Amino acid sequence: MSAWRGVSERLRVGDLPQVGLLALTAVAVALVASWPARPGLPHEGWYAVAQTRSVVVALLALGYGSGLFLEAPRRMAATAFAVLVVAVSTLPLELAAHGASAPATPVWWTLVATPVAVAGQMTLGAAIGSLARLLRVGSLLFVIVPAAVAGAVAFDVRAGATILNPLTAALQVAPGYLIAHAGLGAIGVLLWARRVRASAGARREQRG
């Protein structure tokens, strides 16, 4: 099965299509609600749309990342890329708000930060999910994942920098946020590659 067929199947079956639709709906509602009621009024809706989208993507990536280590390597990759597709599908809504609001934050930041954030947040979600199952509280991940986002916000407030907080990272260029999530994403890729090698070795042993 080709890589794209795996991603396409992941986007068609299971709960990801419904969750993706909810993500799009949440960002669309933020866009409509923040749009000026009358022409000529100042448009500052991008700020609400950007933060809404950033938090929705973080919840999506952390949530699906929390179950990554329960999947086979090929399924892991398909899930990760499917989540990225859903995250990217919300970009046009934010770009529309950006064009209308013309904020100081450059549009390239949103385009660059989205895939890097998804990679880092899915790795962080995988770590959270593994720890939750180790502590036998995996059934509480629906609470733990939002709490992790709140914890990221609190951590950055205490640190006085934007490293993990999706709210502030949505509104400003934050090199620390990019570096942290790129590093987490790289760790995730290394762990995935290790799983691929282990799976290939197990198949060779079975054939031998």
Secondary structure, DSSP 4 states (H G I P E B T S, - for coil): --HHHHHHHHHHSTTHHHHHHHHHHHHHHHHHHHS-SSTTS---THHHHHHHHHHHHHHHHHHHHTTGGGS-HHHHHHHHHHHHHHHHHTHHHHHHHHHHH--SS-HHHHHHHHHHHHHHHHHHHHHHHHHHHHTT-GGGHHHHHHHHHHHHHHHHHHHTS-SS-HHHHTTS--HHHHHHHHHHHHHHHHHHHHHHHHHHHHHHHHH-
